[in-house]
Amino acid sequence: MKHKIGLLIEDMILYERESQRRINHAMKVYSFALAIAENENVNAETLQIIEVAAVLHDIGVKESINKYNSTAGTFQEIEGPAIARKILKNRGYEADFIDRVCYLIAHHHTYDRINDIDLQILVEADLLVNMFEKSYSYETIVDHRERYFKTKTGLKYLDNLFLRNY
């Protein structure tokens, strides 16, 4: 199947149409994830997995709100994979690809279980966007830098965006 990220972005927008904030968040995470992945020279298949996972990483938020009245990461990780799986199956993605994307969605808030470069990049991209959107304190940014950032590119972005004036 030919990879068409624009179609998945359209699916995400249609699914999240009530929340411009969630749509914008997904697009920002997608942009950072793509930039980090390209600069870290991941292979083509890994790049596609990262792109798709970044677009769909928070697809479980709406269902988490409906079921648990919460946007907590734990609930997103529970609800997101089934929704993403349905979208990706409808777009004709292969089972192994879907499984990996769903794994990333199911673990993108579980920072102690980062097991490969694709999840590392997704976590870093999501954290960078959250730092902007949630106005993290200097101390929290430094803590997250030390604990969660591993890629050269992610570290460079964090330093230049948040720590260069300190």
DSSP file (Angstrom, degrees, kcal/mol; ACC not computed):
  #  RESIDUE AA STRUCTURE BP1 BP2  ACC     N-H-->O    O-->H-N    N-H-->O    O-->H-N    TCO  KAPPA ALPHA  PHI   PSI    X-CA   Y-CA   Z-CA
    1    1 A M              0   0    0      0, 0.0     2,-0.4     0, 0.0    93,-0.1   0.000 360.0 360.0 360.0 136.6    0.0    0.0    0.0
    2    2 A K        -     0   0    0      1,-0.1     2,-0.4    91,-0.0    91,-0.0  -0.600 360.0-118.1 -78.0 131.6    1.3    3.4   -0.9
    3    3 A H        +     0   0    0     -2,-0.4     2,-0.4     1,-0.1    -1,-0.1  -0.548  35.2 175.5 -72.8 123.7    1.8    5.7    2.1
    4    4 A K    >>  +     0   0    0     -2,-0.4     4,-1.2     1,-0.1     3,-0.9  -0.776   8.7 176.9-131.9  87.5   -0.4    8.7    2.0
    5    5 A I  H 3> S+     0   0    0     -2,-0.4     4,-2.5     1,-0.3     5,-0.2   0.822  78.4  64.8 -63.2 -30.8    0.0   10.8    5.2
    6    6 A G  H 3> S+     0   0    0      1,-0.2     4,-2.0     2,-0.2    -1,-0.3   0.860  99.9  51.8 -60.6 -35.5   -2.4   13.4    3.9
    7    7 A L  H <> S+     0   0    0     -3,-0.9     4,-2.2     2,-0.2    -1,-0.2   0.880 110.1  48.3 -69.0 -37.4   -5.2   11.0    3.9
    8    8 A L  H  X S+     0   0    0     -4,-1.2     4,-2.7     2,-0.2    -2,-0.2   0.878 109.0  53.0 -69.9 -36.8   -4.5   10.0    7.5
    9    9 A I  H  X S+     0   0    0     -4,-2.5     4,-2.7     2,-0.2    -2,-0.2   0.921 109.3  50.2 -61.2 -42.4   -4.3   13.7    8.5
   10   10 A E  H  X S+     0   0    0     -4,-2.0     4,-2.6     2,-0.2    -2,-0.2   0.922 110.0  49.9 -60.6 -44.5   -7.7   14.1    6.9
   11   11 A D  H  X S+     0   0    0     -4,-2.2     4,-2.4     1,-0.2    -2,-0.2   0.916 111.8  48.2 -59.9 -43.7   -9.1   11.1    8.8
   12   12 A M  H  X S+     0   0    0     -4,-2.7     4,-2.6     2,-0.2    -2,-0.2   0.920 111.3  50.0 -63.8 -43.9   -7.7   12.6   12.1
   13   13 A I  H  < S+     0   0    0     -4,-2.7    -2,-0.2     1,-0.2    -1,-0.2   0.918 112.0  47.8 -62.0 -43.5   -9.2   16.0   11.3
   14   14 A L  H >< S+     0   0    0     -4,-2.6     3,-0.8     1,-0.2    -1,-0.2   0.902 114.0  47.1 -64.5 -40.1  -12.6   14.5   10.6
   15   15 A Y  H 3< S+     0   0    0     -4,-2.4     3,-0.3     1,-0.2    -2,-0.2   0.888 121.7  36.0 -67.1 -38.9  -12.5   12.4   13.8
   16   16 A E  T >< S+     0   0    0     -4,-2.6     3,-3.2    -5,-0.2     7,-0.3   0.147  76.8 128.1 -99.6  18.0  -11.4   15.3   15.9
   17   17 A R  T <   +     0   0    0     -3,-0.8    -1,-0.2     1,-0.3     3,-0.2   0.692  68.4  59.7 -55.8 -21.5  -13.4   18.0   14.1
   18   18 A E  T 3  S+     0   0    0     -3,-0.3     2,-0.5     1,-0.2    -1,-0.3   0.604 104.1  56.3 -79.1 -10.0  -15.0   19.2   17.4
   19   19 A S    <>  +     0   0    0     -3,-3.2     4,-2.0    -6,-0.2    -1,-0.2  -0.806  50.0 173.6-131.5  93.4  -11.5   20.1   18.8
   20   20 A Q  H  > S+     0   0    0     -2,-0.5     4,-2.9     1,-0.2     5,-0.2   0.847  86.0  60.8 -61.6 -32.3   -9.3   22.4   16.9
   21   21 A R  H  > S+     0   0    0      2,-0.2     4,-2.4     1,-0.2    -1,-0.2   0.925 106.1  44.3 -61.7 -45.4   -6.9   22.3   19.8
   22   22 A R  H  > S+     0   0    0      2,-0.2     4,-2.4     1,-0.2    -1,-0.2   0.882 113.5  51.2 -68.5 -37.0   -6.4   18.5   19.5
   23   23 A I  H  X S+     0   0    0     -4,-2.0     4,-2.2    -7,-0.3    -2,-0.2   0.947 112.3  46.1 -62.9 -47.9   -6.0   18.8   15.7
   24   24 A N  H  X S+     0   0    0     -4,-2.9     4,-2.2     1,-0.2    -2,-0.2   0.891 111.1  53.1 -62.6 -39.6   -3.4   21.5   16.1
   25   25 A H  H  X S+     0   0    0     -4,-2.4     4,-2.6    -5,-0.2     5,-0.2   0.946 109.4  48.3 -60.1 -48.4   -1.6   19.5   18.8
   26   26 A A  H  X S+     0   0    0     -4,-2.4     4,-2.6     1,-0.2    -2,-0.2   0.899 111.5  50.0 -60.0 -41.1   -1.4   16.5   16.5
   27   27 A M  H  X S+     0   0    0     -4,-2.2     4,-2.1     2,-0.2    -1,-0.2   0.873 111.2  48.5 -68.2 -36.2   -0.1   18.6   13.6
   28   28 A K  H  X S+     0   0    0     -4,-2.2     4,-2.4     2,-0.2     5,-0.2   0.921 112.6  47.6 -68.6 -43.4    2.6   20.2   15.8
   29   29 A V  H  X S+     0   0    0     -4,-2.6     4,-2.9     1,-0.2     5,-0.2   0.918 111.0  52.8 -62.8 -42.2    3.7   16.8   17.1
   30   30 A Y  H  X S+     0   0    0     -4,-2.6     4,-2.6    24,-0.3     5,-0.2   0.925 109.2  49.4 -57.1 -45.6    3.7   15.4   13.6
   31   31 A S  H  X S+     0   0    0     -4,-2.1     4,-2.2     2,-0.2    -2,-0.2   0.930 114.4  43.0 -63.2 -46.7    6.0   18.3   12.4
   32   32 A F  H  X S+     0   0    0     -4,-2.4     4,-2.9     2,-0.2     5,-0.2   0.920 114.2  51.4 -65.2 -42.4    8.5   17.9   15.2
   33   33 A A  H  X S+     0   0    0     -4,-2.9     4,-2.8    -5,-0.2     5,-0.2   0.918 111.0  47.9 -62.0 -43.6    8.5   14.1   14.9
   34   34 A L  H  X S+     0   0    0     -4,-2.6     4,-2.6    -5,-0.2     5,-0.2   0.929 113.6  47.1 -62.1 -46.0    9.1   14.3   11.1
   35   35 A A  H  X S+     0   0    0     -4,-2.2     4,-2.2    -5,-0.2    -2,-0.2   0.927 114.6  45.8 -63.9 -45.3   12.0   16.8   11.6
   36   36 A I  H  X S+     0   0    0     -4,-2.9     4,-1.7     2,-0.2    -2,-0.2   0.947 113.9  49.2 -62.6 -47.4   13.6   14.8   14.4
   37   37 A A  H  <>S+     0   0    0     -4,-2.8     5,-1.8    -5,-0.2     4,-0.2   0.915 112.2  47.1 -60.1 -45.5   13.2   11.5   12.4
   38   38 A E  H ><5S+     0   0    0     -4,-2.6     3,-1.2     1,-0.2    -1,-0.2   0.915 113.7  47.8 -63.9 -42.0   14.7   12.9    9.2
   39   39 A N  H 3<5S+     0   0    0     -4,-2.2    -1,-0.2     1,-0.3    -2,-0.2   0.739 109.8  53.0 -72.3 -21.7   17.6   14.5   11.1
   40   40 A E  T 3<5S-     0   0    0     -4,-1.7    -1,-0.3    -5,-0.2    -2,-0.2   0.387 110.3-127.4 -90.6   2.6   18.3   11.2   13.0
   41   41 A N  T < 5 +     0   0    0     -3,-1.2    -3,-0.2    -4,-0.2    -2,-0.1   0.870  39.8 178.0  56.0  45.4   18.4    9.4    9.6
   42   42 A V      < -     0   0    0     -5,-1.8    -1,-0.1     1,-0.1    -2,-0.0  -0.392  35.1 -96.8 -71.4 157.6   15.9    6.7   10.4
   43   43 A N     >  -     0   0    0      1,-0.1     4,-2.4    -2,-0.1     5,-0.2  -0.215  37.6 -99.9 -72.5 169.2   15.1    4.3    7.6
   44   44 A A  H  > S+     0   0    0      1,-0.2     4,-2.1     2,-0.2     5,-0.1   0.868 120.4  48.7 -61.6 -41.5   12.0    4.8    5.3
   45   45 A E  H  > S+     0   0    0      2,-0.2     4,-2.2     1,-0.2    -1,-0.2   0.923 112.5  48.1 -66.7 -43.2    9.8    2.3    7.1
   46   46 A T  H  > S+     0   0    0      1,-0.2     4,-2.6     2,-0.2    -2,-0.2   0.894 109.2  54.5 -63.3 -39.6   10.6    3.7   10.5
   47   47 A L  H  X S+     0   0    0     -4,-2.4     4,-2.7     1,-0.2    -1,-0.2   0.917 108.4  48.8 -59.6 -44.2    9.9    7.2    9.2
   48   48 A Q  H  X S+     0   0    0     -4,-2.1     4,-2.5     2,-0.2     5,-0.2   0.908 110.6  50.4 -63.7 -41.4    6.4    6.1    8.0
   49   49 A I  H  X S+     0   0    0     -4,-2.2     4,-2.7     1,-0.2     5,-0.2   0.927 112.2  47.6 -61.2 -44.7    5.6    4.5   11.4
   50   50 A I  H  X S+     0   0    0     -4,-2.6     4,-2.6     2,-0.2    -2,-0.2   0.924 111.8  50.1 -63.0 -45.3    6.7    7.7   13.2
   51   51 A E  H  X S+     0   0    0     -4,-2.7     4,-2.0     2,-0.2    -2,-0.2   0.945 114.7  42.8 -58.5 -49.7    4.7    9.9   10.8
   52   52 A V  H  X S+     0   0    0     -4,-2.5     4,-2.0     1,-0.2    -2,-0.2   0.923 115.0  49.0 -65.7 -45.3    1.5    7.9   11.2
   53   53 A A  H  X S+     0   0    0     -4,-2.7     4,-1.1    -5,-0.2    -1,-0.2   0.882 109.6  53.1 -62.8 -37.7    1.9    7.4   15.0
   54   54 A A  H  < S+     0   0    0     -4,-2.6     3,-0.4    -5,-0.2     4,-0.3   0.919 110.0  47.2 -64.6 -43.0    2.5   11.2   15.4
   55   55 A V  H  < S+     0   0    0     -4,-2.0     3,-0.2     1,-0.2    -1,-0.2   0.888 125.4  30.6 -64.0 -38.5   -0.7   12.1   13.5
   56   56 A L  H >< S+     0   0    0     -4,-2.0     3,-2.1    -5,-0.2    -1,-0.2   0.358  84.8 110.8-103.0   4.9   -2.8    9.6   15.5
   57   57 A H  T 3< S+     0   0    0     -4,-1.1     3,-0.3    -3,-0.4    -1,-0.2   0.802  88.7  32.9 -58.0 -34.1   -0.9    9.5   18.9
   58   58 A D  T >  S+     0   0    0     -4,-0.3     3,-2.1    -3,-0.2     4,-0.3   0.084  78.9 120.3-107.5  22.9   -3.7   11.3   20.8
   59   59 A I  T <   +     0   0    0     -3,-2.1     4,-0.4     1,-0.3     3,-0.3   0.674  69.7  63.1 -63.3 -16.2   -6.7    9.8   18.9
   60   60 A G  T 3> S+     0   0    0     -3,-0.3     4,-2.2    -4,-0.2    -1,-0.3   0.472  76.0  90.5 -86.2  -1.9   -7.9    8.2   22.1
   61   61 A V  H <> S+     0   0    0     -3,-2.1     4,-2.4     1,-0.2     5,-0.2   0.935  84.5  50.5 -62.3 -47.6   -8.5   11.5   23.9
   62   62 A K  H  > S+     0   0    0     -4,-0.3     4,-2.2    -3,-0.3    -1,-0.2   0.920 114.0  44.4 -58.7 -45.1  -12.2   12.0   22.8
   63   63 A E  H  > S+     0   0    0     -4,-0.4     4,-2.9     2,-0.2     5,-0.3   0.846 110.3  56.2 -68.5 -33.4  -13.1    8.4   23.9
   64   64 A S  H  X>S+     0   0    0     -4,-2.2     4,-2.5     2,-0.2     6,-1.1   0.893 108.6  47.3 -64.0 -39.7  -11.2    8.9   27.2
   65   65 A I  H  X5S+     0   0    0     -4,-2.4     4,-1.4     4,-0.3    -2,-0.2   0.932 114.5  46.9 -65.2 -45.5  -13.3   12.0   27.9
   66   66 A N  H  <5S+     0   0    0     -4,-2.2    -2,-0.2    -5,-0.2    -1,-0.2   0.915 123.8  31.4 -62.8 -44.4  -16.5   10.1   27.0
   67   67 A K  H  <5S+     0   0    0     -4,-2.9    -2,-0.2     3,-0.1    -3,-0.2   0.882 138.4  15.4 -83.8 -40.7  -15.6    7.0   29.1
   68   68 A Y  H  <5S-     0   0    0     -4,-2.5    -3,-0.2    -5,-0.3    -2,-0.2   0.403  89.2-124.0-118.8  -1.2  -13.6    8.4   32.0
   69   69 A N  S  <<S+     0   0    0     -4,-1.4     2,-0.3    -5,-0.5    -4,-0.3   0.897  80.4 102.8  53.3  41.7  -14.2   12.1   31.9
   70   70 A S        -     0   0    0     -6,-1.1    -2,-0.3    -9,-0.2    -1,-0.2  -0.996  63.7-155.8-152.7 148.9  -10.5   12.5   31.7
   71   71 A T        +     0   0    0     -2,-0.3     5,-0.1    -3,-0.1    -6,-0.1   0.188  48.0 147.8-105.7  13.6   -7.7   13.2   29.2
   72   72 A A    >>  -     0   0    0      1,-0.1     4,-2.0    -8,-0.1     3,-0.6  -0.138  58.1-121.4 -54.4 142.4   -5.1   11.4   31.3
   73   73 A G  H 3> S+     0   0    0      1,-0.2     4,-2.5     2,-0.2     5,-0.2   0.831 110.1  60.8 -54.3 -37.3   -2.3    9.7   29.3
   74   74 A T  H 3> S+     0   0    0      1,-0.2     4,-1.3     2,-0.2    -1,-0.2   0.916 107.6  44.0 -58.0 -44.6   -3.2    6.3   30.8
   75   75 A F  H <> S+     0   0    0     -3,-0.6     4,-2.7     2,-0.2     5,-0.3   0.867 110.6  54.7 -71.4 -36.2   -6.7    6.5   29.3
   76   76 A Q  H  X S+     0   0    0     -4,-2.0     4,-2.7     1,-0.2    -2,-0.2   0.911 107.6  51.0 -59.8 -41.6   -5.4    7.8   26.0
   77   77 A E  H  < S+     0   0    0     -4,-2.5    -1,-0.2     1,-0.2    -2,-0.2   0.825 113.3  45.8 -67.0 -31.0   -3.1    4.8   25.9
   78   78 A I  H  < S+     0   0    0     -4,-1.3     4,-0.4    -5,-0.2    -2,-0.2   0.930 122.7  32.3 -74.5 -47.6   -6.0    2.4   26.6
   79   79 A E  H  X S+     0   0    0     -4,-2.7     4,-1.0     1,-0.1     3,-0.3   0.773 106.1  69.0 -86.1 -28.7   -8.5    3.9   24.1
   80   80 A G  H  X S+     0   0    0     -4,-2.7     4,-2.7    -5,-0.3     3,-0.3   0.888  88.0  60.1 -64.9 -44.5   -6.3    5.1   21.3
   81   81 A P  H  > S+     0   0    0      0, 0.0     4,-2.9     0, 0.0    -1,-0.2   0.875 103.7  49.9 -57.0 -41.6   -5.0    1.9   19.7
   82   82 A A  H  > S+     0   0    0     -4,-0.4     4,-1.8    -3,-0.3    -2,-0.2   0.897 113.6  46.2 -64.7 -39.3   -8.4    0.5   18.8
   83   83 A I  H  X S+     0   0    0     -4,-1.0     4,-2.0    -3,-0.3    -1,-0.2   0.932 115.0  46.6 -68.0 -45.6   -9.5    3.7   17.1
   84   84 A A  H  X S+     0   0    0     -4,-2.7     4,-3.0     1,-0.2     5,-0.3   0.910 109.2  55.5 -62.5 -42.0   -6.1    4.0   15.2
   85   85 A R  H  X S+     0   0    0     -4,-2.9     4,-2.6    -5,-0.3     5,-0.2   0.913 108.0  48.5 -58.0 -44.1   -6.3    0.3   14.2
   86   86 A K  H  X S+     0   0    0     -4,-1.8     4,-2.3     2,-0.2    -1,-0.2   0.930 113.2  46.9 -62.4 -46.0   -9.8    0.9   12.6
   87   87 A I  H  X S+     0   0    0     -4,-2.0     4,-1.2     1,-0.2    -2,-0.2   0.931 114.9  46.2 -61.5 -46.3   -8.6    4.0   10.7
   88   88 A L  H  <>S+     0   0    0     -4,-3.0     5,-2.2     2,-0.2     4,-0.3   0.866 111.1  51.5 -69.5 -36.5   -5.4    2.3    9.5
   89   89 A K  H ><5S+     0   0    0     -4,-2.6     3,-1.6    -5,-0.3    -1,-0.2   0.925 107.8  53.3 -62.6 -43.9   -7.2   -0.9    8.4
   90   90 A N  H 3<5S+     0   0    0     -4,-2.3    -1,-0.2     1,-0.3    -2,-0.2   0.790 108.4  50.9 -61.9 -27.3   -9.7    1.3    6.4
   91   91 A R  T 3<5S-     0   0    0     -4,-1.2    -1,-0.3    -5,-0.2    -2,-0.2   0.443 118.9-112.3 -90.4  -1.5   -6.7    2.9    4.7
   92   92 A G  T < 5 +     0   0    0     -3,-1.6    -3,-0.2    -4,-0.3    -2,-0.1   0.681  56.2 161.6  84.7  18.5   -5.2   -0.5    3.8
   93   93 A Y      < -     0   0    0     -5,-2.2    -1,-0.2     1,-0.1     2,-0.1  -0.404  44.5-100.7 -70.3 151.6   -2.1   -0.5    6.0
   94   94 A E     >  -     0   0    0    -93,-0.1     4,-2.6     1,-0.1     5,-0.2  -0.340  27.5-114.4 -73.4 154.0   -0.4   -3.9    6.7
   95   95 A A  H  > S+     0   0    0      1,-0.2     4,-2.8     2,-0.2     5,-0.2   0.882 113.8  49.5 -58.6 -45.3   -1.0   -5.7   10.0
   96   96 A D  H  > S+     0   0    0      2,-0.2     4,-2.0     1,-0.2    -1,-0.2   0.897 112.4  48.5 -64.1 -39.5    2.6   -5.5   11.2
   97   97 A F  H  > S+     0   0    0      2,-0.2     4,-2.4     1,-0.2    -2,-0.2   0.941 112.5  48.1 -62.9 -48.6    2.7   -1.8   10.5
   98   98 A I  H  X S+     0   0    0     -4,-2.6     4,-2.8     1,-0.2     5,-0.2   0.907 109.1  54.5 -59.3 -43.5   -0.6   -1.2   12.3
   99   99 A D  H  X S+     0   0    0     -4,-2.8     4,-2.1     1,-0.2    -1,-0.2   0.912 109.9  46.2 -58.5 -43.5    0.6   -3.3   15.2
  100  100 A R  H  X S+     0   0    0     -4,-2.0     4,-2.3     2,-0.2    -1,-0.2   0.923 112.5  49.2 -68.5 -43.0    3.7   -1.1   15.7
  101  101 A V  H  X S+     0   0    0     -4,-2.4     4,-2.3     1,-0.2    -2,-0.2   0.927 112.5  48.9 -59.8 -44.2    1.8    2.2   15.3
  102  102 A C  H  X S+     0   0    0     -4,-2.8     4,-2.4     1,-0.2    -1,-0.2   0.868 107.9  54.7 -65.4 -35.8   -0.7    1.0   17.9
  103  103 A Y  H  X S+     0   0    0     -4,-2.1     4,-0.6    -5,-0.2    -1,-0.2   0.932 108.9  48.3 -60.2 -45.2    2.1   -0.1   20.2
  104  104 A L  H >X S+     0   0    0     -4,-2.3     3,-1.0     1,-0.2     4,-0.8   0.918 112.1  48.3 -62.7 -43.2    3.5    3.5   20.0
  105  105 A I  H >< S+     0   0    0     -4,-2.3     3,-0.5     1,-0.2    -1,-0.2   0.892 110.6  52.3 -62.4 -39.2    0.1    5.0   20.7
  106  106 A A  H 3< S+     0   0    0     -4,-2.4    -1,-0.2     1,-0.2    -2,-0.2   0.549 121.5  31.1 -74.8  -7.7   -0.4    2.6   23.6
  107  107 A H  H X< S+     0   0    0     -3,-1.0     3,-1.7    -4,-0.6    -1,-0.2   0.300  79.2 108.6-132.8   9.4    3.0    3.6   25.2
  108  108 A H  T << S+     0   0    0     -4,-0.8    -3,-0.1    -3,-0.5    -2,-0.1   0.574  90.6  41.5 -74.9  -4.8    3.7    7.3   24.3
  109  109 A H  T 3  S+     0   0    0     -4,-0.2     2,-1.0   -36,-0.1    -1,-0.3   0.278  93.9  88.8-113.4   7.0    3.0    8.4   27.9
  110  110 A T    X   +     0   0    0     -3,-1.7     3,-1.7     1,-0.2    -1,-0.1  -0.740  53.4 174.8-104.9  82.2    4.9    5.4   29.4
  111  111 A Y  G >   +     0   0    0     -2,-1.0     3,-0.7     1,-0.3    -1,-0.2   0.660  69.9  62.2 -70.5 -18.2    8.4    7.0   29.5
  112  112 A D  G 3  S+     0   0    0      1,-0.2    -1,-0.3    -3,-0.1    -2,-0.0   0.404 100.1  56.2 -88.0   4.8   10.1    4.1   31.3
  113  113 A R  G <   +     0   0    0     -3,-1.7     2,-0.6    -6,-0.2    -1,-0.2  -0.017  64.1 144.3-123.8  30.5    9.3    1.6   28.5
  114  114 A I    <   +     0   0    0     -3,-0.7     3,-0.1     1,-0.2    -3,-0.0  -0.609  16.6 168.7 -74.2 117.2   10.9    3.4   25.5
  115  115 A N        +     0   0    0     -2,-0.6     2,-0.3     1,-0.1    -1,-0.2   0.427  52.0  14.6-115.8  -1.7   12.2    0.4   23.5
  116  116 A D  S  > S-     0   0    0      1,-0.1     4,-2.2     0, 0.0     3,-0.3  -0.986  80.4 -92.7-166.2 169.3   13.2    1.8   20.1
  117  117 A I  H  > S+     0   0    0     -2,-0.3     4,-2.6     1,-0.2     5,-0.2   0.814 116.2  59.2 -61.9 -33.9   14.0    5.0   18.1
  118  118 A D  H  > S+     0   0    0      1,-0.2     4,-2.0     2,-0.2    -1,-0.2   0.933 110.6  40.7 -64.9 -44.7   10.4    5.4   16.8
  119  119 A L  H  > S+     0   0    0     -3,-0.3     4,-2.6     2,-0.2     5,-0.2   0.890 113.5  55.4 -68.7 -38.4    8.9    5.6   20.3
  120  120 A Q  H  X S+     0   0    0     -4,-2.2     4,-2.4     1,-0.2    -2,-0.2   0.931 110.2  45.3 -57.8 -47.0   11.8    7.8   21.5
  121  121 A I  H  X S+     0   0    0     -4,-2.6     4,-2.6     2,-0.2     5,-0.2   0.905 112.2  50.8 -66.5 -42.3   11.1   10.3   18.7
  122  122 A L  H  X S+     0   0    0     -4,-2.0     4,-2.5    -5,-0.2     5,-0.2   0.931 111.8  48.0 -60.9 -45.3    7.4   10.3   19.2
  123  123 A V  H  X S+     0   0    0     -4,-2.6     4,-2.7     1,-0.2    -2,-0.2   0.930 112.6  48.2 -61.3 -46.6    7.9   10.9   23.0
  124  124 A E  H  X S+     0   0    0     -4,-2.4     4,-2.5    -5,-0.2    -2,-0.2   0.921 112.5  48.1 -62.2 -43.8   10.3   13.8   22.3
  125  125 A A  H  X S+     0   0    0     -4,-2.6     4,-2.0     2,-0.2    -1,-0.2   0.921 113.4  47.6 -63.0 -44.2    8.1   15.4   19.8
  126  126 A D  H  X S+     0   0    0     -4,-2.5     4,-2.6    -5,-0.2    -2,-0.2   0.908 112.2  49.7 -64.3 -42.4    5.1   15.2   22.1
  127  127 A L  H  X S+     0   0    0     -4,-2.7     4,-2.5     2,-0.2    -2,-0.2   0.909 108.0  53.6 -64.0 -41.8    7.0   16.6   25.0
  128  128 A L  H  X S+     0   0    0     -4,-2.5     4,-1.4     1,-0.2    -1,-0.2   0.934 112.6  43.9 -58.1 -45.7    8.3   19.5   23.0
  129  129 A V  H  X S+     0   0    0     -4,-2.0     4,-2.9     1,-0.2     3,-0.2   0.912 112.3  52.4 -67.2 -41.7    4.8   20.5   22.0
  130  130 A N  H  X S+     0   0    0     -4,-2.6     4,-2.8     1,-0.2    -1,-0.2   0.861 102.9  59.2 -62.4 -34.5    3.5   20.0   25.5
  131  131 A M  H  <>S+     0   0    0     -4,-2.5     5,-1.2     2,-0.2     4,-0.4   0.898 112.4  39.8 -60.6 -39.8    6.3   22.2   26.8
  132  132 A F  H ><5S+     0   0    0     -4,-1.4     3,-0.8    -3,-0.2    -2,-0.2   0.962 119.8  43.7 -68.6 -53.9    4.9   25.0   24.6
  133  133 A E  H 3<5S+     0   0    0     -4,-2.9    -2,-0.2     1,-0.2    -3,-0.2   0.807 123.1  35.0 -68.6 -31.5    1.2   24.3   25.2
  134  134 A K  T 3<5S-     0   0    0     -4,-2.8    -1,-0.2    -5,-0.2    -2,-0.2   0.332 101.1-127.0-107.4   6.2    1.4   23.8   29.0
  135  135 A S  T < 5 -     0   0    0     -3,-0.8    -3,-0.2    -4,-0.4    -4,-0.1   0.930  30.5-152.1  48.4  59.3    4.1   26.3   29.7
  136  136 A Y      < -     0   0    0     -5,-1.2    -1,-0.1    -6,-0.2     2,-0.0  -0.251  16.6-109.1 -59.0 146.5    6.4   23.9   31.6
  137  137 A S     >  -     0   0    0      1,-0.1     4,-2.4     4,-0.0     5,-0.2  -0.306  26.9-108.9 -70.5 160.9    8.6   25.5   34.3
  138  138 A Y  H  > S+     0   0    0      1,-0.2     4,-2.5     2,-0.2     5,-0.2   0.915 120.6  52.6 -55.6 -44.8   12.3   25.7   33.7
  139  139 A E  H  > S+     0   0    0      1,-0.2     4,-2.4     2,-0.2    -1,-0.2   0.893 109.2  48.3 -61.7 -41.7   12.9   23.0   36.3
  140  140 A T  H  > S+     0   0    0      2,-0.2     4,-2.9     1,-0.2    -1,-0.2   0.899 110.8  51.3 -66.8 -40.5   10.5   20.6   34.6
  141  141 A I  H  X S+     0   0    0     -4,-2.4     4,-2.5     2,-0.2    -2,-0.2   0.936 111.7  46.6 -61.9 -46.6   12.1   21.2   31.2
  142  142 A V  H  X S+     0   0    0     -4,-2.5     4,-2.3     2,-0.2    -2,-0.2   0.914 113.2  49.9 -62.2 -42.8   15.5   20.5   32.6
  143  143 A D  H  X S+     0   0    0     -4,-2.4     4,-2.4    -5,-0.2     5,-0.2   0.933 112.4  46.5 -60.7 -47.1   14.2   17.4   34.4
  144  144 A H  H  X>S+     0   0    0     -4,-2.9     4,-2.9     1,-0.2     5,-1.0   0.879 109.8  55.1 -64.4 -37.5   12.5   16.1   31.2
  145  145 A R  H  X5S+     0   0    0     -4,-2.5     4,-0.8    -5,-0.2    -1,-0.2   0.944 113.3  41.2 -58.5 -48.3   15.7   16.9   29.2
  146  146 A E  H  <5S+     0   0    0     -4,-2.3    -2,-0.2     1,-0.2    -1,-0.2   0.859 124.5  35.9 -69.4 -36.2   17.8   14.8   31.6
  147  147 A R  H  <5S+     0   0    0     -4,-2.4    -2,-0.2    -5,-0.2    -3,-0.2   0.838 129.8  18.2 -89.5 -34.9   15.3   11.9   31.9
  148  148 A Y  H  <5S+     0   0    0     -4,-2.9     2,-0.5    -5,-0.2    -3,-0.2   0.674  94.7  89.5-119.4 -20.5   13.6   11.5   28.6
  149  149 A F     << +     0   0    0     -5,-1.0   -28,-0.1    -4,-0.8   -29,-0.0  -0.712  33.3 148.0 -90.5 129.6   15.5   13.1   25.7
  150  150 A K        +     0   0    0     -2,-0.5    -1,-0.2   -30,-0.1     2,-0.1   0.607  41.1  91.8-127.9 -30.6   18.0   10.9   24.0
  151  151 A T  S  > S-     0   0    0      1,-0.1     4,-2.3   -31,-0.1     5,-0.2  -0.433  71.4-132.2 -75.8 147.2   18.2   12.0   20.3
  152  152 A K  H  > S+     0   0    0      1,-0.2     4,-2.0     2,-0.2    -1,-0.1   0.899 108.6  48.0 -60.2 -41.5   20.8   14.5   19.3
  153  153 A T  H  > S+     0   0    0      2,-0.2     4,-2.7     1,-0.2     5,-0.2   0.924 110.1  50.1 -68.8 -45.4   18.1   16.4   17.3
  154  154 A G  H  > S+     0   0    0      1,-0.2     4,-2.6     2,-0.2    -1,-0.2   0.908 112.1  48.7 -59.8 -42.5   15.5   16.4   20.1
  155  155 A L  H  X S+     0   0    0     -4,-2.3     4,-2.7     2,-0.2    -1,-0.2   0.902 110.8  50.6 -62.9 -41.9   18.1   17.7   22.5
  156  156 A K  H  X S+     0   0    0     -4,-2.0     4,-2.5    -5,-0.2     5,-0.2   0.923 111.8  47.3 -62.8 -44.5   19.1   20.4   20.1
  157  157 A Y  H  X S+     0   0    0     -4,-2.7     4,-2.6     2,-0.2     5,-0.3   0.943 113.4  47.8 -62.9 -47.3   15.5   21.5   19.6
  158  158 A L  H  X>S+     0   0    0     -4,-2.6     4,-2.7     1,-0.2     5,-0.9   0.941 113.5  47.6 -59.1 -48.5   14.8   21.5   23.4
  159  159 A D  I  X>S+     0   0    0     -4,-2.7     4,-1.2     1,-0.2     5,-1.1   0.923 116.6  42.5 -60.2 -45.4   18.0   23.5   24.1
  160  160 A N  I  <5S+     0   0    0     -4,-2.5    -1,-0.2    -5,-0.2    -2,-0.2   0.826 120.1  41.8 -73.8 -31.0   17.4   26.1   21.4
  161  161 A L  I  <5S+     0   0    0     -4,-2.6    -2,-0.2    -5,-0.2    -1,-0.2   0.839 134.4   9.2 -83.4 -33.7   13.7   26.5   22.1
  162  162 A F  I  <5S+     0   0    0     -4,-2.7    -3,-0.2    -5,-0.3    -2,-0.2   0.685 127.9  38.0-123.6 -24.9   13.6   26.5   25.9
  163  163 A L  I ><<S+     0   0    0     -4,-1.2     3,-1.6    -5,-0.9    -3,-0.2   0.487  80.5  94.4-116.0  -3.3   17.1   26.7   27.5
  164  164 A R  T 3 <S+     0   0    0     -5,-1.1    -1,-0.1     1,-0.3    -4,-0.1   0.757  88.2  50.5 -65.7 -24.2   19.2   29.1   25.4
  165  165 A N  T 3         0   0    0      1,-0.2    -1,-0.3    -3,-0.1    -2,-0.1   0.373 360.0 360.0 -95.6   5.6   18.4   32.1   27.5
  166  166 A Y    <         0   0    0     -3,-1.6    -1,-0.2   -28,-0.0    -2,-0.2   0.413 360.0 360.0-107.2 360.0   19.3   30.5   30.8
